[in-house]
């Protein structure tokens, strides 16, 4: 496995962990497009105003979810 794949998997697992931790407090979404719309409607993420999201994703969705998060810039 090359370094790019390793880094992508590490980011993916971290993302899944963070999104799973938000289960009690956040918004539940079903796909990357809904995630992107939700993030774009939110103010900037900060320690005093965190964006919490719960999402179950699978391998085929992973790239689109990461892309939605990166494009939102939050």
C-alpha positions in Angstrom: 0.0 0.0 0.0 1.5 3.3 -0.9 1.7 6.4 1.3 -1.3 8.1 -0.3 -3.6 5.1 0.3 -2.3 4.9 3.9 -3.0 8.6 4.5 -6.4 8.4 2.9 -7.4 5.4 5.2 -6.1 7.2 8.3 -8.1 10.3 7.4 -11.2 8.1 6.7 -11.0 6.3 10.0 -10.5 9.6 11.9 -13.5 11.1 10.1 -15.6 8.0 10.9 -14.6 8.3 14.5 -15.3 12.0 14.8 -18.7 11.6 13.0 -19.5 8.7 15.3 -18.7 10.7 18.4 -21.3 13.2 17.4 -24.2 10.7 17.6 -25.8 12.3 20.7 -25.6 15.9 19.6 -25.5 16.3 15.9 -27.4 16.2 12.6 -28.0 12.8 11.0 -27.3 12.7 7.3 -27.5 9.9 4.7 -25.3 11.0 1.8 -22.5 13.3 0.7 -24.7 15.7 -1.1 -26.8 16.3 2.1 -23.6 16.6 4.1 -22.4 19.3 1.7 -25.6 21.2 1.8 -25.7 21.1 5.6 -22.1 22.2 6.0 -22.6 25.1 3.6 -25.6 26.3 5.7 -23.6 26.3 8.9 -21.4 29.0 10.4 -17.7 28.4 10.7 -16.8 25.5 13.0 -15.2 26.7 16.3 -14.6 25.4 19.8 -17.6 27.4 21.0 -19.8 26.5 18.1 -18.9 23.0 16.8 -20.6 21.4 13.8 -21.7 17.9 14.9 -22.9 15.4 12.4 -23.8 11.7 12.5 -23.3 9.7 9.4 -22.9 6.1 8.5 -20.7 5.7 5.5 -19.3 2.8 3.5 -16.2 2.5 1.2 -18.0 3.7 -2.0 -19.2 6.8 -0.2 -15.9 7.7 1.5 -14.3 9.8 -1.3 -17.5 11.8 -1.9 -17.9 12.5 1.9 -14.2 13.6 2.2 -14.7 15.8 -0.9 -17.9 17.4 0.6 -16.0 18.2 3.9 -13.0 19.6 2.1 -15.1 21.7 -0.3 -17.1 23.2 2.6 -13.8 24.4 4.2 -15.1 23.7 7.7 
